[in-house]
Amino acid sequence: VGSVNPEVFPRHLSGVGAPHVDHLLLSTSDVNLVDRFFHEVLDFYAVERVQTSVEKDADYIATWLSTGMRPHDIAFLDGPQGKIHHFAFGLKDWSAILHAGQIFSMDDVPVDIGPTQHGITRGETIYFFDPSGNRNEVFAGGYEAYPDRPTVVWTPDQLGKGIFYIDRELNE
């Protein structure tokens, strides 16, 4: 729409018309260390975590971090150092997620899972693969996060519910 006398929305969008990149999820060999670095050096705060237990000194399996009121700007999970898990493109709402799924079907875009909803962040989602084989996500919703709100903790036994709330099962 431009930055001088902009219109309220862009005309003639193609594809799902995602207006912005919403978040990124990377893997790391030390989730606790990355979480601490993003907090102490970059001023992020943890919105949600998967921990080995609910104890204060538990190891983190994954962490969702934000700098503002979004449920996450970046997230990290335990795995090979620096591997991209997915990029997520932000959409307006559940109906835009459904519409994206319809477009993916019409254009034979391989869908990994969805439309569904996350327990972690409460966002609506579809995971899909681009022509290069990269896993991507369209994401909408979630809740407003605040730095002074307690970090939500998930335990490994509830990870299926946390990642894919409706199916409550992880996929490969």
Accessible surface in RSA format (square Angstrom, percent):
REM  Atomic radii and reference values for relative SASA: ProtOr
REM  Chains: A
REM  Algorithm: Lee & Richards
REM  Probe-radius: 1.40
REM  Slices: 20
REM RES _ NUM      All-atoms   Total-Side   Main-Chain    Non-polar    All polar
REM                ABS   REL    ABS   REL    ABS   REL    ABS   REL    ABS   REL
RES VAL A   1    95.86  63.1  39.68  35.9  56.18 135.4  54.67  47.5  41.19 111.7
RES GLY A   2    59.74  73.7   0.00   N/A  59.74  73.7  40.59 111.4  19.15  42.9
RES SER A   3   110.68  93.5  75.94 101.4  34.74  80.0  50.26 107.0  60.42  84.6
RES VAL A   4   121.50  79.9 103.29  93.5  18.21  43.9 106.19  92.3  15.30  41.5
RES ASN A   5   136.77  94.3 106.39 102.8  30.38  73.2  36.40  87.6 100.37  97.0
RES PRO A   6    73.72  53.7  52.10  47.5  21.62  78.6  52.43  43.3  21.29 132.3
RES GLU A   7   112.27  64.5 104.98  79.4   7.29  17.4  31.63  61.2  80.64  65.8
RES VAL A   8   142.56  93.8 107.46  97.3  35.10  84.6 113.88  99.0  28.68  77.8
RES PHE A   9   132.85  66.5 128.23  79.4   4.62  12.0 129.93  78.8   2.92   8.4
RES PRO A  10    57.69  42.0  50.69  46.2   7.00  25.5  55.11  45.5   2.58  16.0
RES ARG A  11   176.67  74.2 154.83  78.9  21.84  52.0  45.41  62.1 131.26  79.6
RES HIS A  12   174.45  95.3 133.29  92.6  41.16 105.3 104.67 107.9  69.78  81.2
RES LEU A  13   104.83  58.4  73.15  52.3  31.69  79.7  75.42  53.0  29.41  79.1
RES SER A  14    99.98  84.5  80.11 106.9  19.87  45.8  48.79 103.9  51.19  71.7
RES GLY A  15    49.99  61.7   0.00   N/A  49.99  61.7  26.36  72.3  23.63  52.9
RES VAL A  16    38.87  25.6  19.40  17.6  19.47  46.9  20.01  17.4  18.86  51.2
RES GLY A  17    18.46  22.8   0.00   N/A  18.46  22.8   7.73  21.2  10.73  24.0
RES ALA A  18    36.95  34.0   8.08  12.5  28.87  65.7   8.08  11.4  28.87  76.5
RES PRO A  19   101.94  74.3  61.30  55.9  40.64 147.7  72.78  60.1  29.17 181.3
RES HIS A  20    85.66  46.8  73.15  50.8  12.52  32.0  72.53  74.7  13.14  15.3
RES VAL A  21    84.86  55.8  65.72  59.5  19.15  46.1  65.72  57.1  19.15  51.9
RES ASP A  22    17.95  12.6  15.52  15.5   2.43   5.7   0.28   0.7  17.67  17.6
RES HIS A  23     6.36   3.5   2.84   2.0   3.52   9.0   3.75   3.9   2.61   3.0
RES LEU A  24    38.68  21.5  38.66  27.7   0.03   0.1  38.66  27.2   0.03   0.1
RES LEU A  25    12.22   6.8  12.22   8.7   0.00   0.0  12.22   8.6   0.00   0.0
RES LEU A  26    35.13  19.6  35.13  25.1   0.00   0.0  35.13  24.7   0.00   0.0
RES SER A  27     6.74   5.7   5.19   6.9   1.55   3.6   5.19  11.1   1.55   2.2
RES THR A  28     3.27   2.3   3.27   3.3   0.00   0.0   2.16   2.9   1.10   1.7
RES SER A  29    80.05  67.6  54.11  72.2  25.93  59.7  36.20  77.1  43.85  61.4
RES ASP A  30    64.73  45.3  60.64  60.4   4.09   9.7  21.57  50.8  43.15  43.0
RES VAL A  31     4.34   2.9   0.57   0.5   3.77   9.1   0.57   0.5   3.77  10.2
RES ASN A  32    48.21  33.2  45.23  43.7   2.98   7.2  21.93  52.8  26.28  25.4
RES LEU A  33   100.45  55.9  97.06  69.4   3.40   8.5 100.11  70.3   0.34   0.9
RES VAL A  34    24.30  16.0  23.23  21.0   1.06   2.6  24.30  21.1   0.00   0.0
RES ASP A  35     7.69   5.4   7.69   7.7   0.00   0.0   0.00   0.0   7.69   7.7
RES ARG A  36   137.84  57.9 134.69  68.7   3.15   7.5  45.29  61.9  92.55  56.1
RES PHE A  37    97.57  48.8  92.08  57.0   5.48  14.3  97.22  58.9   0.35   1.0
RES PHE A  38    29.18  14.6  29.18  18.1   0.00   0.0  29.18  17.7   0.00   0.0
RES HIS A  39   102.02  55.8  97.04  67.4   4.98  12.7  61.76  63.6  40.26  46.8
RES GLU A  40   113.75  65.3  76.58  57.9  37.18  88.5  32.93  63.7  80.82  66.0
RES VAL A  41    96.79  63.7  67.49  61.1  29.30  70.6  71.54  62.2  25.25  68.5
RES LEU A  42    80.43  44.8  62.89  45.0  17.53  44.1  67.34  47.3  13.09  35.2
RES ASP A  43   121.40  85.0 110.05 109.5  11.35  26.9  29.64  69.8  91.76  91.5
RES PHE A  44    30.96  15.5  29.26  18.1   1.70   4.4  29.31  17.8   1.64   4.7
RES TYR A  45    24.77  11.6  24.70  14.1   0.08   0.2  24.77  18.6   0.00   0.0
RES ALA A  46    11.81  10.9   2.32   3.6   9.49  21.6   2.32   3.3   9.49  25.1
RES VAL A  47     5.21   3.4   1.61   1.5   3.59   8.7   4.79   4.2   0.41   1.1
RES GLU A  48     0.00   0.0   0.00   0.0   0.00   0.0   0.00   0.0   0.00   0.0
RES ARG A  49    37.33  15.7  37.33  19.0   0.00   0.0   0.00   0.0  37.33  22.6
RES VAL A  50     0.06   0.0   0.06   0.1   0.00   0.0   0.06   0.0   0.00   0.0
RES GLN A  51     8.99   5.0   8.99   6.6   0.00   0.0   0.00   0.0   8.99   6.8
RES THR A  52    75.32  53.6  53.59  54.3  21.72  51.8  45.51  61.1  29.80  45.1
RES SER A  53    40.68  34.4  36.80  49.1   3.88   8.9  35.33  75.2   5.35   7.5
RES VAL A  54   106.10  69.8  83.27  75.4  22.83  55.0  83.32  72.4  22.77  61.8
RES GLU A  55   106.57  61.2 103.91  78.6   2.66   6.3  34.77  67.2  71.80  58.6
RES LYS A  56   204.66  99.8 172.91 106.1  31.75  75.6 127.95 115.2  76.70  81.7
RES ASP A  57   131.43  92.1 100.72 100.2  30.71  72.6  49.65 116.8  81.78  81.6
RES ALA A  58     9.73   8.9   0.02   0.0   9.71  22.1   7.66  10.8   2.07   5.5
RES ASP A  59    89.44  62.7  87.74  87.3   1.70   4.0  14.82  34.9  74.63  74.4
RES TYR A  60    41.90  19.6  32.12  18.3   9.78  25.4   4.91   3.7  36.99  45.6
RES ILE A  61    49.20  28.0  48.87  36.4   0.33   0.8  49.20  35.4   0.00   0.0
RES ALA A  62     5.97   5.5   5.97   9.2   0.00   0.0   5.97   8.4   0.00   0.0
RES THR A  63     0.00   0.0   0.00   0.0   0.00   0.0   0.00   0.0   0.00   0.0
RES TRP A  64    15.25   6.1  15.25   7.4   0.00   0.0   6.90   3.7   8.34  13.5
RES LEU A  65     0.62   0.3   0.62   0.4   0.00   0.0   0.62   0.4   0.00   0.0
RES SER A  66     0.00   0.0   0.00   0.0   0.00   0.0   0.00   0.0   0.00   0.0
RES THR A  67    79.48  56.5  50.04  50.7  29.45  70.2  27.76  37.3  51.72  78.2
RES GLY A  68    32.06  39.5   0.00   N/A  32.06  39.5  31.67  86.9   0.40   0.9
RES MET A  69    94.33  48.9  85.40  56.5   8.93  21.3  48.10  40.9  46.24  61.3
RES ARG A  70    86.26  36.2  84.60  43.1   1.66   4.0  61.45  84.0  24.81  15.0
RES PRO A  71    11.29   8.2  11.29  10.3   0.00   0.0  11.29   9.3   0.00   0.0
RES HIS A  72     5.42   3.0   5.18   3.6   0.24   0.6   0.79   0.8   4.63   5.4
RES ASP A  73    35.49  24.9  26.62  26.5   8.87  21.0  15.85  37.3  19.64  19.6
RES ILE A  74    23.01  13.1  23.01  17.1   0.00   0.0  23.01  16.6   0.00   0.0
RES ALA A  75     0.30   0.3   0.30   0.5   0.00   0.0   0.30   0.4   0.00   0.0
RES PHE A  76    11.81   5.9  11.32   7.0   0.49   1.3  11.32   6.9   0.49   1.4
RES LEU A  77    49.73  27.7  49.73  35.6   0.00   0.0  49.73  34.9   0.00   0.0
RES ASP A  78    82.20  57.6  68.30  68.0  13.90  32.9   7.59  17.9  74.61  74.4
RES GLY A  79    22.57  27.8   0.00   N/A  22.57  27.8  19.90  54.6   2.67   6.0
RES PRO A  80    91.90  67.0  79.03  72.0  12.87  46.8  91.03  75.2   0.87   5.4
RES GLN A  81   126.23  70.6  98.59  72.1  27.64  65.8  55.42 118.0  70.81  53.7
RES GLY A  82    49.86  61.5   0.00   N/A  49.86  61.5  27.71  76.0  22.15  49.6
RES LYS A  83   126.87  61.9 118.75  72.9   8.12  19.3  70.88  63.8  55.99  59.6
RES ILE A  84    91.98  52.3  74.51  55.5  17.48  42.1  74.51  53.7  17.48  47.4
RES HIS A  85    62.55  34.2  53.61  37.3   8.94  22.9  36.54  37.7  26.01  30.3
RES HIS A  86     3.03   1.7   3.03   2.1   0.00   0.0   2.78   2.9   0.24   0.3
RES PHE A  87    79.07  39.6  79.03  49.0   0.04   0.1  79.03  47.9   0.04   0.1
RES ALA A  88     0.00   0.0   0.00   0.0   0.00   0.0   0.00   0.0   0.00   0.0
RES PHE A  89    65.36  32.7  65.36  40.5   0.00   0.0  65.36  39.6   0.00   0.0
RES GLY A  90     1.20   1.5   0.00   N/A   1.20   1.5   1.20   3.3   0.00   0.0
RES LEU A  91    17.12   9.5   5.05   3.6  12.06  30.3   6.35   4.5  10.77  29.0
RES LYS A  92   181.47  88.5 149.64  91.8  31.84  75.8 102.50  92.3  78.97  84.1
RES ASP A  93    56.05  39.3  54.34  54.1   1.71   4.1  28.71  67.6  27.34  27.3
RES TRP A  94   109.57  44.0 107.47  52.0   2.10   4.9  85.42  45.5  24.15  39.2
RES SER A  95    74.93  63.3  66.95  89.4   7.97  18.4  49.04 104.4  25.88  36.3
RES ALA A  96    26.75  24.6  19.90  30.7   6.85  15.6  24.88  35.0   1.87   5.0
RES ILE A  97     0.00   0.0   0.00   0.0   0.00   0.0   0.00   0.0   0.00   0.0
RES LEU A  98    83.83  46.7  83.83  60.0   0.00   0.0  83.83  58.9   0.00   0.0
RES HIS A  99    93.43  51.1  92.88  64.6   0.56   1.4  64.09  66.1  29.34  34.1
RES ALA A 100     0.22   0.2   0.07   0.1   0.16   0.4   0.19   0.3   0.04   0.1
RES GLY A 101    14.78  18.2   0.00   N/A  14.78  18.2   9.04  24.8   5.73  12.8
RES GLN A 102    90.09  50.4  84.56  61.8   5.53  13.2  33.72  71.8  56.37  42.8
RES ILE A 103    22.35  12.7  22.35  16.6   0.00   0.0  22.35  16.1   0.00   0.0
RES PHE A 104     9.91   5.0   9.90   6.1   0.02   0.0   9.90   6.0   0.02   0.0
RES SER A 105    83.30  70.4  63.95  85.3  19.35  44.6  34.37  73.2  48.93  68.5
RES MET A 106   138.12  71.5 104.15  68.9  33.96  80.9  73.71  62.7  64.41  85.3
RES ASP A 107    93.80  65.7  69.29  69.0  24.51  58.0  21.27  50.1  72.53  72.3
RES ASP A 108   127.39  89.2 101.77 101.3  25.62  60.6  36.27  85.4  91.12  90.9
RES VAL A 109    42.23  27.8  32.94  29.8   9.29  22.4  34.54  30.0   7.69  20.8
RES PRO A 110    80.97  59.0  69.27  63.1  11.70  42.5  80.97  66.8   0.00   0.0
RES VAL A 111    65.88  43.4  34.24  31.0  31.64  76.2  34.24  29.8  31.64  85.8
RES ASP A 112    47.72  33.4  23.35  23.2  24.37  57.6   3.58   8.4  44.14  44.0
RES ILE A 113    25.86  14.7  20.40  15.2   5.46  13.1  25.86  18.6   0.00   0.0
RES GLY A 114    27.58  34.0   0.00   N/A  27.58  34.0   3.26   8.9  24.33  54.5
RES PRO A 115    59.55  43.4  38.14  34.8  21.42  77.9  38.14  31.5  21.42 133.1
RES THR A 116     5.07   3.6   5.07   5.1   0.00   0.0   4.77   6.4   0.30   0.5
RES GLN A 117    51.88  29.0  51.88  37.9   0.00   0.0   4.42   9.4  47.46  36.0
RES HIS A 118    15.47   8.5  14.54  10.1   0.93   2.4   9.02   9.3   6.45   7.5
RES GLY A 119     3.02   3.7   0.00   N/A   3.02   3.7   2.84   7.8   0.18   0.4
RES ILE A 120     3.77   2.1   2.57   1.9   1.19   2.9   2.57   1.9   1.19   3.2
RES THR A 121     1.73   1.2   1.73   1.8   0.00   0.0   1.16   1.6   0.57   0.9
RES ARG A 122    90.67  38.1  88.39  45.1   2.28   5.4  38.64  52.8  52.03  31.5
RES GLY A 123     0.00   0.0   0.00   N/A   0.00   0.0   0.00   0.0   0.00   0.0
RES GLU A 124    34.23  19.6  34.23  25.9   0.00   0.0   4.15   8.0  30.08  24.6
RES THR A 125     0.00   0.0   0.00   0.0   0.00   0.0   0.00   0.0   0.00   0.0
RES ILE A 126     0.75   0.4   0.75   0.6   0.00   0.0   0.75   0.5   0.00   0.0
RES TYR A 127    10.41   4.9  10.41   5.9   0.00   0.0   0.61   0.5   9.80  12.1
RES PHE A 128    21.46  10.7  21.46  13.3   0.00   0.0  21.46  13.0   0.00   0.0
RES PHE A 129    63.70  31.9  62.72  38.8   0.98   2.5  62.72  38.0   0.98   2.8
RES ASP A 130    40.49  28.4  33.38  33.2   7.11  16.8  18.65  43.9  21.85  21.8
RES PRO A 131   149.08 108.7 104.01  94.8  45.08 163.9 117.81  97.3  31.28 194.4
RES SER A 132    97.15  82.1  57.32  76.5  39.82  91.7  29.34  62.5  67.81  95.0
RES GLY A 133    51.07  63.0   0.00   N/A  51.07  63.0  30.16  82.8  20.91  46.8
RES ASN A 134    83.76  57.8  78.76  76.1   5.00  12.0  19.85  47.8  63.91  61.8
RES ARG A 135    43.46  18.2  35.12  17.9   8.34  19.8  23.10  31.6  20.36  12.3
RES ASN A 136     9.84   6.8   9.84   9.5   0.00   0.0   0.06   0.1   9.78   9.5
RES GLU A 137     0.50   0.3   0.50   0.4   0.00   0.0   0.00   0.0   0.50   0.4
RES VAL A 138     0.54   0.4   0.54   0.5   0.00   0.0   0.54   0.5   0.00   0.0
RES PHE A 139     4.94   2.5   4.27   2.6   0.67   1.7   4.27   2.6   0.67   1.9
RES ALA A 140     2.32   2.1   0.00   0.0   2.32   5.3   2.32   3.3   0.00   0.0
RES GLY A 141    46.68  57.6   0.00   N/A  46.68  57.6  25.53  70.1  21.16  47.4
RES GLY A 142    29.61  36.5   0.00   N/A  29.61  36.5   0.83   2.3  28.78  64.5
RES TYR A 143    42.71  19.9  34.37  19.6   8.35  21.7  41.94  31.5   0.78   1.0
RES GLU A 144   105.97  60.8  93.90  71.0  12.07  28.7  35.94  69.5  70.03  57.2
RES ALA A 145     0.51   0.5   0.51   0.8   0.00   0.0   0.51   0.7   0.00   0.0
RES TYR A 146    95.46  44.6  94.12  53.6   1.34   3.5  71.55  53.8  23.91  29.5
RES PRO A 147    92.82  67.6  71.98  65.6  20.84  75.8  72.23  59.6  20.59 128.0
RES ASP A 148   133.27  93.3  98.35  97.9  34.92  82.6  50.88 119.7  82.39  82.2
RES ARG A 149    87.37  36.7  74.29  37.9  13.08  31.1  27.86  38.1  59.51  36.1
RES PRO A 150   111.85  81.5  96.58  88.0  15.27  55.5 108.58  89.6   3.27  20.3
RES THR A 151    42.49  30.2  24.69  25.0  17.80  42.4   8.79  11.8  33.70  50.9
RES VAL A 152    34.90  23.0  29.08  26.3   5.82  14.0  34.90  30.3   0.00   0.0
RES VAL A 153    59.25  39.0  30.85  27.9  28.40  68.4  30.85  26.8  28.40  77.0
RES TRP A 154    32.46  13.0  29.58  14.3   2.88   6.8  32.46  17.3   0.00   0.0
RES THR A 155    33.35  23.7  32.01  32.4   1.34   3.2  23.48  31.5   9.87  14.9
RES PRO A 156    60.36  44.0  47.05  42.9  13.31  48.4  47.35  39.1  13.01  80.9
RES ASP A 157   114.97  80.5  77.20  76.8  37.78  89.3  53.13 125.1  61.84  61.7
RES GLN A 158    75.90  42.4  73.92  54.0   1.98   4.7  25.65  54.6  50.25  38.1
RES LEU A 159    39.25  21.9  38.94  27.9   0.31   0.8  38.98  27.4   0.27   0.7
RES GLY A 160    13.14  16.2   0.00   N/A  13.14  16.2   6.31  17.3   6.82  15.3
RES LYS A 161    62.23  30.4  60.32  37.0   1.91   4.5  10.02   9.0  52.20  55.6
RES GLY A 162     0.01   0.0   0.00   N/A   0.01   0.0   0.01   0.0   0.00   0.0
RES ILE A 163    38.22  21.8  38.15  28.4   0.08   0.2  38.22  27.5   0.00   0.0
RES PHE A 164     3.75   1.9   3.75   2.3   0.00   0.0   3.75   2.3   0.00   0.0
RES TYR A 165    84.05  39.2  83.55  47.5   0.50   1.3  47.44  35.6  36.61  45.1
RES ILE A 166   110.08  62.6  86.22  64.2  23.86  57.5  90.82  65.4  19.26  52.3
RES ASP A 167    79.26  55.5  60.63  60.3  18.62  44.0  18.22  42.9  61.04  60.9
RES ARG A 168   120.74  50.7 104.74  53.4  16.01  38.1  41.67  56.9  79.07  47.9
RES GLU A 169   125.25  71.9 119.12  90.1   6.13  14.6  37.71  72.9  87.54  71.5
RES LEU A 170    95.00  52.9  65.81  47.1  29.19  73.4  65.92  46.3  29.07  78.2
RES ASN A 171    60.55  41.8  36.57  35.3  23.98  57.8  34.73  83.6  25.83  25.0
RES GLU A 172   220.40 126.5 154.16 116.6  66.24 157.7  89.66 173.4 130.74 106.7
END  Absolute sums over single chains surface
CHAIN  1 A    10083.4       7975.2       2108.2       5818.0       4265.5
END  Absolute sums over all chains
TOTAL         10083.4       7975.2       2108.2       5818.0       4265.5
